[in-house]
Amino acid sequence: MTGITNEMVAGMPSIMDVKDAVLSFIGSDIIVGHNTSFDMRFLNAGLNQELSNQYMDTMQFARKLYPDLKHHRLSDMTEYLGLSNNEHRSIADCISTKELYDAEKALMAEKGLKIEDLWSYGGGHSHRIDISSIVPVEEANADGFFDGRHVVFTGKLEKMIRKDAMQLVVNLGGVLDNTVNKKTNYLILGNNDYNAILHGEKSSKHKKAEQLKLEGQDIEIIDEFTFYDILKDEGAL
């Protein structure tokens, strides 16, 4: 995908060799990236620790500010806005992302938009769904991604009604729960909670999941679009 070969990285330091330097560089700064939640999971896994930095995702903002575009990959955005070429290399990607960040800020200023205007809840959360009434439409997929795994949703989904999303999880063998507990394996985070996250106002479910993960529980927090990617891989979308 990147065109980076084994030969190109031969003799380079391992992740653990540069861990202290990377953490020193990041410090407590806000991390800006494109599809940042994806990158954060790799950083956490590679560094073998959970980063507590807040982060800003230019892809999330691109989807809100340019809704008519079919795709919002960094390469799509740089081409559409005439920014520096995205070459799938570290420095080039950093420059492209910074230019996209500046373009998004400029567009919001031009339109007089605040972050709250992009992530508005409208009528608020719907009433609690009776998860016991959601059963597989056919025999549950015993090999599905969520087979036998406990799944909880939090926040308002941007692209799908929550009950429909829950139905797909159950069809793939998942077990639905209303609250995060020691059985929970996946917390699916609606993208419309992004504004709250940016201001450090995480939902109680989100905070509980993070605490359980720190305590060593096998639990993962999945953002909405990663959830859709999983469903596509499973043939559910």
VOBA-550343 format. One record per residue (C-alpha): x, y, z; residue in three letters. Coordinates in pm, 1 decimal, decimal comma. Layout:
REM VOBA-550343
<r X="X" Y="Y" Z="Z" type="ALA"/>
...
END
This chain:
REM VOBA-550343
<r X="0,0" Y="0,0" Z="0,0" type="MET"/>
<r X="277,3" Y="245,4" Z="88,0" type="THR"/>
<r X="550,0" Y="116,3" Z="-139,0" type="GLY"/>
<r X="786,7" Y="94,1" Z="159,0" type="ILE"/>
<r X="998,8" Y="-220,6" Z="132,1" type="THR"/>
<r X="1186,0" Y="-423,1" Z="392,2" type="ASN"/>
<r X="1509,8" Y="-308,7" Z="232,9" type="GLU"/>
<r X="1419,9" Y="57,4" Z="288,3" type="MET"/>
<r X="1386,7" Y="5,3" Z="664,7" type="VAL"/>
<r X="1669,8" Y="-244,7" Z="708,3" type="ALA"/>
<r X="1898,3" Y="-137,1" Z="992,1" type="GLY"/>
<r X="1653,2" Y="122,1" Z="1122,3" type="MET"/>
<r X="1585,5" Y="136,1" Z="1500,4" type="PRO"/>
<r X="1295,2" Y="-59,3" Z="1645,3" type="SER"/>
<r X="992,5" Y="106,8" Z="1800,1" type="ILE"/>
<r X="1121,8" Y="41,2" Z="2150,5" type="MET"/>
<r X="1456,6" Y="195,8" Z="2059,6" type="ASP"/>
<r X="1286,6" Y="527,2" Z="1982,8" type="VAL"/>
<r X="1002,0" Y="503,3" Z="2235,5" type="LYS"/>
<r X="1146,3" Y="753,4" Z="2486,3" type="ASP"/>
<r X="1229,3" Y="1003,1" Z="2211,8" type="ALA"/>
<r X="880,3" Y="975,4" Z="2063,2" type="VAL"/>
<r X="706,7" Y="1020,9" Z="2398,2" type="LEU"/>
<r X="931,3" Y="1317,7" Z="2479,0" type="SER"/>
<r X="848,0" Y="1475,3" Z="2144,2" type="PHE"/>
<r X="471,4" Y="1423,4" Z="2186,7" type="ILE"/>
<r X="468,0" Y="1534,4" Z="2549,3" type="GLY"/>
<r X="120,0" Y="1644,7" Z="2655,8" type="SER"/>
<r X="45,8" Y="1820,8" Z="2326,4" type="ASP"/>
<r X="-277,7" Y="1779,5" Z="2132,2" type="ILE"/>
<r X="-214,8" Y="1538,4" Z="1844,4" type="ILE"/>
<r X="-343,1" Y="1646,5" Z="1502,2" type="VAL"/>
<r X="-383,5" Y="1385,4" Z="1230,9" type="GLY"/>
<r X="-605,7" Y="1241,0" Z="959,3" type="HIS"/>
<r X="-813,9" Y="947,6" Z="1087,4" type="ASN"/>
<r X="-631,9" Y="999,5" Z="1415,5" type="THR"/>
<r X="-816,7" Y="735,9" Z="1616,8" type="SER"/>
<r X="-667,1" Y="475,6" Z="1380,9" type="PHE"/>
<r X="-317,1" Y="615,0" Z="1439,3" type="ASP"/>
<r X="-367,1" Y="635,5" Z="1815,3" type="MET"/>
<r X="-444,5" Y="263,7" Z="1833,1" type="ARG"/>
<r X="-120,5" Y="185,8" Z="1649,6" type="PHE"/>
<r X="78,1" Y="419,3" Z="1873,6" type="LEU"/>
<r X="-69,5" Y="260,6" Z="2184,6" type="ASN"/>
<r X="5,2" Y="-89,5" Z="2055,7" type="ALA"/>
<r X="352,0" Y="-5,4" Z="1926,5" type="GLY"/>
<r X="460,7" Y="184,6" Z="2236,8" type="LEU"/>
<r X="286,9" Y="-66,6" Z="2464,8" type="ASN"/>
<r X="113,8" Y="203,3" Z="2666,5" type="GLN"/>
<r X="-199,2" Y="415,5" Z="2650,8" type="GLU"/>
<r X="-143,1" Y="776,4" Z="2544,5" type="LEU"/>
<r X="-365,3" Y="1022,4" Z="2729,3" type="SER"/>
<r X="-319,9" Y="1305,6" Z="2478,0" type="ASN"/>
<r X="-627,2" Y="1472,5" Z="2337,5" type="GLN"/>
<r X="-639,5" Y="1460,6" Z="1959,0" type="TYR"/>
<r X="-798,3" Y="1641,5" Z="1666,2" type="MET"/>
<r X="-896,8" Y="1451,3" Z="1350,7" type="ASP"/>
<r X="-897,4" Y="1643,6" Z="1021,3" type="THR"/>
<r X="-1093,5" Y="1359,1" Z="857,3" type="MET"/>
<r X="-1384,6" Y="1405,2" Z="1097,7" type="GLN"/>
<r X="-1396,5" Y="1775,2" Z="1017,7" type="PHE"/>
<r X="-1358,8" Y="1710,7" Z="642,7" type="ALA"/>
<r X="-1665,9" Y="1486,2" Z="647,4" type="ARG"/>
<r X="-1865,9" Y="1764,0" Z="812,3" type="LYS"/>
<r X="-1731,1" Y="2054,1" Z="604,0" type="LEU"/>
<r X="-1725,9" Y="1880,3" Z="264,3" type="TYR"/>
<r X="-2026,0" Y="1643,9" Z="281,9" type="PRO"/>
<r X="-2068,7" Y="1626,0" Z="-97,4" type="ASP"/>
<r X="-1730,4" Y="1459,1" Z="-152,6" type="LEU"/>
<r X="-1753,7" Y="1082,5" Z="-201,5" type="LYS"/>
<r X="-1429,9" Y="1012,6" Z="-11,1" type="HIS"/>
<r X="-1237,6" Y="1209,3" Z="251,5" type="HIS"/>
<r X="-900,7" Y="1037,2" Z="249,7" type="ARG"/>
<r X="-600,4" Y="1265,7" Z="286,3" type="LEU"/>
<r X="-515,9" Y="1214,0" Z="-82,5" type="SER"/>
<r X="-873,2" Y="1307,1" Z="-180,0" type="ASP"/>
<r X="-865,1" Y="1624,6" Z="28,3" type="MET"/>
<r X="-523,3" Y="1739,4" Z="-91,5" type="THR"/>
<r X="-629,3" Y="1690,8" Z="-453,5" type="GLU"/>
<r X="-965,2" Y="1864,5" Z="-404,5" type="TYR"/>
<r X="-818,2" Y="2164,1" Z="-220,3" type="LEU"/>
<r X="-496,9" Y="2183,1" Z="-424,0" type="GLY"/>
<r X="-270,5" Y="2124,7" Z="-122,6" type="LEU"/>
<r X="77,4" Y="1970,5" Z="-106,7" type="SER"/>
<r X="88,0" Y="1624,9" Z="-258,9" type="ASN"/>
<r X="13,4" Y="1338,0" Z="-21,1" type="ASN"/>
<r X="294,3" Y="1088,9" Z="-85,9" type="GLU"/>
<r X="222,1" Y="842,4" Z="197,5" type="HIS"/>
<r X="553,0" Y="938,4" Z="358,6" type="ARG"/>
<r X="586,7" Y="1080,2" Z="708,8" type="SER"/>
<r X="701,0" Y="1437,6" Z="641,5" type="ILE"/>
<r X="483,3" Y="1476,8" Z="330,1" type="ALA"/>
<r X="179,3" Y="1349,5" Z="523,4" type="ASP"/>
<r X="250,6" Y="1589,6" Z="810,8" type="CYS"/>
<r X="268,3" Y="1885,8" Z="571,5" type="ILE"/>
<r X="-51,5" Y="1781,1" Z="390,2" type="SER"/>
<r X="-237,0" Y="1731,8" Z="718,9" type="THR"/>
<r X="-124,2" Y="2070,2" Z="854,2" type="LYS"/>
<r X="-237,1" Y="2242,3" Z="532,8" type="GLU"/>
<r X="-573,5" Y="2062,8" Z="550,8" type="LEU"/>
<r X="-608,4" Y="2165,3" Z="916,0" type="TYR"/>
<r X="-545,0" Y="2529,4" Z="819,0" type="ASP"/>
<r X="-792,3" Y="2505,3" Z="528,1" type="ALA"/>
<r X="-1063,3" Y="2365,9" Z="755,2" type="GLU"/>
<r X="-1007,0" Y="2639,9" Z="1013,9" type="LYS"/>
<r X="-1021,3" Y="2905,0" Z="739,3" type="ALA"/>
<r X="-1346,7" Y="2764,7" Z="598,0" type="LEU"/>
<r X="-1506,3" Y="2754,8" Z="942,7" type="MET"/>
<r X="-1398,8" Y="3114,0" Z="1006,9" type="ALA"/>
<r X="-1534,2" Y="3220,7" Z="666,3" type="GLU"/>
<r X="-1870,5" Y="3059,6" Z="739,0" type="LYS"/>
<r X="-1876,4" Y="3168,9" Z="1103,3" type="GLY"/>
<r X="-1892,9" Y="2809,2" Z="1222,2" type="LEU"/>
<r X="-1793,9" Y="2679,4" Z="1563,5" type="LYS"/>
<r X="-1717,3" Y="2316,3" Z="1641,3" type="ILE"/>
<r X="-2052,6" Y="2293,5" Z="1820,0" type="GLU"/>
<r X="-2226,8" Y="2384,5" Z="1493,1" type="ASP"/>
<r X="-2078,6" Y="2079,1" Z="1320,8" type="LEU"/>
<r X="-2160,8" Y="1835,6" Z="1601,5" type="TRP"/>
<r X="-2513,7" Y="1926,8" Z="1703,1" type="SER"/>
<r X="-2740,0" Y="1670,8" Z="1859,9" type="TYR"/>
<r X="-3069,4" Y="1818,2" Z="1747,5" type="GLY"/>
<r X="-3343,9" Y="1654,6" Z="1953,5" type="GLY"/>
<r X="-3101,8" Y="1478,4" Z="2185,4" type="GLY"/>
<r X="-3072,9" Y="1108,8" Z="2259,9" type="HIS"/>
<r X="-3355,5" Y="873,1" Z="2185,4" type="SER"/>
<r X="-3521,9" Y="660,1" Z="2449,9" type="HIS"/>
<r X="-3342,1" Y="348,8" Z="2564,6" type="ARG"/>
<r X="-3369,0" Y="57,9" Z="2323,8" type="ILE"/>
<r X="-3494,6" Y="-275,4" Z="2453,8" type="ASP"/>
<r X="-3190,3" Y="-482,3" Z="2356,4" type="ILE"/>
<r X="-3365,2" Y="-806,4" Z="2457,1" type="SER"/>
<r X="-3598,3" Y="-758,1" Z="2161,2" type="SER"/>
<r X="-3308,7" Y="-760,6" Z="1911,3" type="ILE"/>
<r X="-3248,7" Y="-1114,2" Z="1790,9" type="VAL"/>
<r X="-3065,5" Y="-1246,5" Z="1482,2" type="PRO"/>
<r X="-3273,9" Y="-1223,4" Z="1165,1" type="VAL"/>
<r X="-3132,1" Y="-1567,0" Z="1083,6" type="GLU"/>
<r X="-2889,6" Y="-1799,7" Z="1260,2" type="GLU"/>
<r X="-2613,4" Y="-1582,3" Z="1403,9" type="ALA"/>
<r X="-2279,5" Y="-1596,7" Z="1225,3" type="ASN"/>
<r X="-2066,9" Y="-1819,2" Z="1450,6" type="ALA"/>
<r X="-1753,3" Y="-1696,1" Z="1273,7" type="ASP"/>
<r X="-1853,0" Y="-1330,3" Z="1285,0" type="GLY"/>
<r X="-1623,6" Y="-1060,7" Z="1422,2" type="PHE"/>
<r X="-1850,5" Y="-1007,5" Z="1723,4" type="PHE"/>
<r X="-1927,1" Y="-1374,8" Z="1787,8" type="ASP"/>
<r X="-1975,1" Y="-1422,0" Z="2161,5" type="GLY"/>
<r X="-1834,9" Y="-1076,1" Z="2234,2" type="ARG"/>
<r X="-2016,0" Y="-823,5" Z="2452,1" type="HIS"/>
<r X="-2082,5" Y="-492,8" Z="2274,9" type="VAL"/>
<r X="-2199,3" Y="-155,1" Z="2408,5" type="VAL"/>
<r X="-2285,7" Y="159,6" Z="2212,8" type="PHE"/>
<r X="-2240,3" Y="517,9" Z="2333,0" type="THR"/>
<r X="-2315,0" Y="848,8" Z="2164,6" type="GLY"/>
<r X="-2525,8" Y="921,5" Z="1859,7" type="LYS"/>
<r X="-2425,1" Y="746,1" Z="1540,7" type="LEU"/>
<r X="-2378,2" Y="977,1" Z="1245,9" type="GLU"/>
<r X="-2461,6" Y="740,3" Z="960,0" type="LYS"/>
<r X="-2695,7" Y="481,1" Z="1105,6" type="MET"/>
<r X="-2984,6" Y="442,8" Z="1348,3" type="ILE"/>
<r X="-2848,7" Y="278,4" Z="1661,9" type="ARG"/>
<r X="-3109,3" Y="1,1" Z="1663,3" type="LYS"/>
<r X="-3011,7" Y="-94,0" Z="1306,7" type="ASP"/>
<r X="-2643,7" Y="-99,6" Z="1408,7" type="ALA"/>
<r X="-2729,8" Y="-319,3" Z="1706,3" type="MET"/>
<r X="-2916,4" Y="-557,5" Z="1478,6" type="GLN"/>
<r X="-2607,9" Y="-601,6" Z="1260,2" type="LEU"/>
<r X="-2392,3" Y="-673,2" Z="1567,2" type="VAL"/>
<r X="-2638,1" Y="-940,8" Z="1684,1" type="VAL"/>
<r X="-2646,9" Y="-1092,5" Z="1333,8" type="ASN"/>
<r X="-2267,4" Y="-1129,3" Z="1361,1" type="LEU"/>
<r X="-2300,6" Y="-1318,3" Z="1688,9" type="GLY"/>
<r X="-2251,9" Y="-1024,5" Z="1925,3" type="GLY"/>
<r X="-2409,4" Y="-988,9" Z="2269,6" type="VAL"/>
<r X="-2558,5" Y="-647,1" Z="2343,5" type="LEU"/>
<r X="-2532,5" Y="-476,7" Z="2681,1" type="ASP"/>
<r X="-2663,8" Y="-139,6" Z="2797,3" type="ASN"/>
<r X="-2371,6" Y="-56,9" Z="3024,6" type="THR"/>
<r X="-1995,5" Y="-105,8" Z="3020,9" type="VAL"/>
<r X="-1888,3" Y="-372,9" Z="3268,2" type="ASN"/>
<r X="-1624,2" Y="-641,0" Z="3317,6" type="LYS"/>
<r X="-1780,8" Y="-851,2" Z="3043,1" type="LYS"/>
<r X="-1763,8" Y="-576,3" Z="2779,7" type="THR"/>
<r X="-1530,1" Y="-643,6" Z="2486,1" type="ASN"/>
<r X="-1616,4" Y="-355,1" Z="2252,6" type="TYR"/>
<r X="-1746,8" Y="-2,5" Z="2310,2" type="LEU"/>
<r X="-1864,2" Y="154,0" Z="1984,2" type="ILE"/>
<r X="-1835,3" Y="531,3" Z="1994,0" type="LEU"/>
<r X="-2070,9" Y="738,3" Z="1780,2" type="GLY"/>
<r X="-1893,9" Y="1008,5" Z="1579,4" type="ASN"/>
<r X="-2144,0" Y="1265,2" Z="1701,8" type="ASN"/>
<r X="-1972,8" Y="1236,5" Z="2041,1" type="ASP"/>
<r X="-1656,1" Y="1379,2" Z="1886,2" type="TYR"/>
<r X="-1726,5" Y="1735,7" Z="1997,8" type="ASN"/>
<r X="-1762,6" Y="1622,2" Z="2357,1" type="ALA"/>
<r X="-1437,3" Y="1426,5" Z="2335,5" type="ILE"/>
<r X="-1254,9" Y="1730,9" Z="2199,4" type="LEU"/>
<r X="-1352,9" Y="1920,8" Z="2512,1" type="HIS"/>
<r X="-1267,6" Y="1633,4" Z="2744,0" type="GLY"/>
<r X="-1632,9" Y="1562,4" Z="2822,3" type="GLU"/>
<r X="-1633,3" Y="1189,6" Z="2759,1" type="LYS"/>
<r X="-1945,2" Y="987,8" Z="2827,5" type="SER"/>
<r X="-1957,3" Y="779,9" Z="3144,0" type="SER"/>
<r X="-1940,8" Y="464,2" Z="2930,1" type="LYS"/>
<r X="-1629,3" Y="593,3" Z="2754,7" type="HIS"/>
<r X="-1458,4" Y="676,2" Z="3084,9" type="LYS"/>
<r X="-1551,9" Y="337,3" Z="3230,5" type="LYS"/>
<r X="-1412,9" Y="155,3" Z="2925,5" type="ALA"/>
<r X="-1084,1" Y="344,9" Z="2947,0" type="GLU"/>
<r X="-1054,1" Y="263,5" Z="3315,9" type="GLN"/>
<r X="-1119,8" Y="-106,7" Z="3257,7" type="LEU"/>
<r X="-863,9" Y="-112,9" Z="2976,9" type="LYS"/>
<r X="-604,2" Y="41,9" Z="3207,2" type="LEU"/>
<r X="-683,0" Y="-234,0" Z="3455,6" type="GLU"/>
<r X="-599,8" Y="-493,5" Z="3192,5" type="GLY"/>
<r X="-945,3" Y="-589,0" Z="3067,0" type="GLN"/>
<r X="-979,5" Y="-714,6" Z="2708,6" type="ASP"/>
<r X="-1186,6" Y="-418,9" Z="2590,6" type="ILE"/>
<r X="-1148,8" Y="-200,9" Z="2282,7" type="GLU"/>
<r X="-1303,2" Y="137,1" Z="2199,6" type="ILE"/>
<r X="-1405,0" Y="149,2" Z="1832,7" type="ILE"/>
<r X="-1494,1" Y="471,8" Z="1652,0" type="ASP"/>
<r X="-1797,5" Y="476,3" Z="1425,6" type="GLU"/>
<r X="-1622,1" Y="453,7" Z="1089,5" type="PHE"/>
<r X="-1396,0" Y="169,3" Z="1204,6" type="THR"/>
<r X="-1720,0" Y="-5,8" Z="1303,3" type="PHE"/>
<r X="-1849,1" Y="37,6" Z="947,9" type="TYR"/>
<r X="-1521,5" Y="-96,8" Z="809,3" type="ASP"/>
<r X="-1566,5" Y="-408,3" Z="1023,8" type="ILE"/>
<r X="-1923,4" Y="-451,5" Z="897,6" type="LEU"/>
<r X="-1805,2" Y="-420,9" Z="535,6" type="LYS"/>
<r X="-1531,4" Y="-678,3" Z="594,0" type="ASP"/>
<r X="-1793,5" Y="-912,0" Z="737,8" type="GLU"/>
<r X="-2023,2" Y="-856,1" Z="438,1" type="GLY"/>
<r X="-2288,1" Y="-700,4" Z="662,6" type="ALA"/>
<r X="-2297,3" Y="-371,6" Z="466,7" type="LEU"/>
END
